[in-house]
Amino acid sequence: MKRFYDKVSLAQAQGGWQVTLDTRPIRTQQGRPQIVPSEPLAQALAAEWDGAGERIDPKAFPLRDMADYAIDVVAPSPQAVAGKLLAYGETDTLCYRAEPDEPLFERQEQVWEPLLSAFERREGAVLVRVSGVVHRPQDPKQMERLHTRMLEENPFRLAALEAMASLSASLVIGLSALGEESADEDTARGLWQAASLEEEWQAQLWGRDYEAEARRARREADFLAAWRFARLAAG
């Protein structure tokens, strides 16, 4: 698509901030006003538009796409989105370990257990650990506690949480990335690396596959983009 605007600006709107292109306010894909809750997020959205060349590459607007999703999908039904996210808590990557006599188990204990224990202290929810691949259900009361916790977030941060939990197959990783202790990118990248522990273990054991590594790098970039979106949406 050819660039169709010259000037990118910000304007205050009811409920937040909005990007304008030649004074025309941006709307979401479903036609709603794209009003975001913080000026820093609006500035980042404006930078995406301002950085476009003569031809617009739709792939260069990850923050815009996430803002649209937050407004069009999450905001009308946050309960449903939070409920869907509980599936990642039920089968959380950090809860499913190798058998205790396997070398991988020790590595999982070293990396995952401190993260999971810190999460439980912070969120007041206790999760069942499982050795092997046979599913064991989590306590419904604990899941309800996490459901309530997710609804404390605004739709923009909830949208980012959905992206991070999906990419990492872990609600624990996603919620940990929203915490104040994850305020820098190195910490967020460390969470992603923890979620990728088993992939890295297999790569070290059997050798690296170029296509698999490229996919993992793209997923890491998407995870960090969602993390950044969540930080910006917090104000």
C-alpha positions in Angstrom: 0.0 0.0 0.0 1.3 3.5 -0.9 1.7 5.9 2.0 -1.4 8.1 2.1 -0.5 10.7 4.7 2.1 13.2 5.5 1.8 14.2 9.2 1.5 11.9 12.2 0.2 13.5 15.4 -1.2 12.7 18.8 -4.4 14.0 20.2 -6.1 13.5 23.6 -9.4 11.8 23.4 -12.1 10.7 25.8 -10.5 7.8 27.8 -6.9 8.2 26.5 -4.9 9.1 23.5 -5.3 8.7 19.8 -3.0 8.9 16.7 -4.0 11.1 13.8 -2.9 11.0 10.2 -3.2 14.4 8.7 -5.6 15.2 11.5 -7.8 12.1 10.8 -8.1 9.9 13.8 -7.1 6.3 13.3 -9.8 3.6 13.7 -9.4 -0.1 14.4 -10.0 -2.8 11.8 -13.6 -3.0 13.0 -14.1 0.7 12.7 -13.8 1.7 16.4 -11.8 4.7 17.5 -8.3 3.5 18.3 -8.0 5.2 21.7 -5.2 3.8 23.9 -4.9 4.3 27.7 -1.4 5.9 27.9 0.5 8.6 26.1 3.7 6.4 25.8 1.7 3.7 24.0 0.2 6.4 21.7 3.7 7.7 21.0 4.9 4.2 20.1 2.0 3.7 17.7 2.7 7.1 16.1 6.3 6.0 15.7 5.2 3.0 13.7 3.2 5.2 11.3 5.9 7.9 11.2 8.6 5.3 10.3 6.8 4.0 7.3 8.4 4.6 3.9 6.7 5.4 0.7 5.1 2.0 0.7 3.5 0.7 3.9 4.4 -2.8 5.0 1.6 -4.2 7.2 4.1 -6.4 9.0 5.8 -3.3 10.4 2.8 -2.4 12.7 2.8 -5.1 15.5 1.7 -2.5 18.1 -1.1 -1.2 16.0 -2.4 -4.8 15.4 -2.3 -5.5 19.1 -4.1 -2.3 20.0 -6.8 -3.2 17.4 -7.2 -6.7 19.0 -7.4 -5.2 22.5 -10.2 -2.8 21.4 -12.1 -5.0 19.0 -11.8 -8.4 20.7 -10.7 -8.1 24.4 -12.5 -5.0 25.5 -16.0 -6.3 24.6 -15.4 -9.6 26.4 -12.5 -9.6 28.9 -14.1 -12.5 30.9 -14.0 -14.8 27.9 -10.4 -13.9 27.1 -9.3 -14.5 30.7 -11.3 -17.8 30.7 -9.5 -18.9 27.5 -6.1 -18.0 29.1 -6.8 -20.4 32.0 -6.1 -23.3 29.5 -2.4 -22.3 29.6 -2.5 -22.4 33.4 -4.1 -25.9 33.3 -1.3 -27.3 31.2 1.4 -24.8 32.1 4.9 -25.6 30.6 6.6 -24.8 33.9 4.4 -27.4 35.8 5.2 -30.3 33.5 8.7 -31.8 34.2 10.6 -34.8 33.0 10.8 -37.9 35.2 13.0 -37.3 38.3 15.7 -39.8 37.0 16.2 -37.9 33.7 18.9 -35.2 33.3 16.4 -32.7 32.0 14.5 -32.8 35.3 17.4 -31.3 37.2 17.7 -28.5 34.7 13.9 -27.8 34.9 14.1 -27.7 38.6 17.0 -25.2 38.5 15.3 -22.8 36.0 11.6 -23.3 36.5 11.1 -23.9 40.1 12.4 -20.5 41.3 10.2 -18.8 38.7 7.1 -20.8 39.6 7.7 -20.4 43.4 8.0 -16.7 43.0 4.9 -16.6 40.9 2.9 -18.5 43.6 4.1 -16.1 46.3 3.2 -13.1 44.2 -0.2 -14.2 43.0 -1.3 -16.3 46.0 -2.1 -19.3 43.8 -0.5 -22.8 44.2 -0.1 -25.0 41.1 0.4 -28.7 40.8 3.7 -30.0 39.5 3.7 -33.0 37.3 6.4 -35.4 36.2 5.7 -36.9 32.8 3.2 -36.0 30.2 0.0 -37.4 31.8 -2.3 -34.4 32.5 -3.3 -33.7 36.0 -6.0 -31.0 36.6 -5.2 -27.9 38.6 -7.3 -27.0 41.7 -10.4 -25.0 40.4 -10.1 -22.6 43.3 -6.6 -21.7 42.2 -7.7 -21.3 38.6 -10.5 -19.0 39.7 -8.0 -16.9 41.6 -5.9 -16.5 38.5 -9.0 -15.7 36.5 -9.8 -12.9 38.9 -6.2 -11.7 38.8 -6.3 -11.4 35.0 -9.4 -9.3 35.1 -7.5 -6.7 37.1 -5.6 -5.8 33.9 -6.9 -3.4 31.3 -7.8 -4.8 27.9 -4.5 -3.8 26.4 -2.4 -5.6 28.9 -4.8 -8.5 28.8 -4.2 -8.7 25.0 -0.5 -8.7 25.6 -0.8 -11.4 28.2 -2.7 -13.6 25.8 0.1 -13.2 23.2 2.8 -14.0 25.7 1.0 -16.9 27.3 0.3 -18.4 23.9 3.8 -18.0 22.6 5.4 -19.5 25.8 2.6 -22.0 26.4 2.7 -20.7 30.0 0.3 -18.5 31.9 3.0 -18.3 34.6 5.5 -16.8 32.2 2.9 -14.4 30.8 1.8 -13.1 34.2 5.4 -12.9 35.4 6.2 -10.8 32.4 3.5 -8.3 33.5 5.1 -7.9 36.9 7.1 -4.9 38.1 10.1 -7.1 38.5 10.1 -7.6 34.7 10.4 -4.0 34.0 13.5 -4.4 31.8 13.9 -6.2 28.5 16.7 -8.5 29.8 14.4 -9.9 32.4 11.6 -10.4 29.9 14.1 -12.2 27.6 15.1 -14.4 30.5 11.5 -15.4 30.9 11.3 -16.3 27.2 14.5 -18.3 27.5 13.0 -20.2 30.5 9.9 -21.0 28.5 12.2 -22.3 25.7 14.2 -24.5 28.0 13.1 -27.8 26.5 13.7 -26.6 22.9 17.2 -25.4 23.8 17.9 -28.7 25.6 16.9 -30.7 22.5 19.0 -28.4 20.3 22.0 -28.9 22.5 21.5 -32.7 22.5 20.7 -33.3 18.9 22.0 -30.3 17.0 20.4 -27.1 15.7 18.0 -26.9 12.8 18.1 -23.6 10.9 14.4 -23.4 10.3 13.5 -24.3 13.9 15.9 -21.7 15.2 14.5 -19.1 12.9 10.9 -19.9 14.1 12.1 -19.6 17.7 13.7 -16.2 17.0 10.5 -14.9 15.4 8.5 -16.1 18.4 11.0 -14.5 20.8 10.6 -11.2 18.9 6.8 -11.5 19.1 7.0 -12.2 22.8 9.2 -9.1 23.4 6.9 -7.0 21.3 3.9 -8.1 23.4 5.9 -7.4 26.6 6.8 -3.9 25.4 3.1 -3.3 24.5 2.1 -4.3 28.0 4.7 -2.0 29.6 3.5 0.9 27.4 -0.1 0.2 28.1 0.5 0.5 31.8 1.3 4.2 31.5 
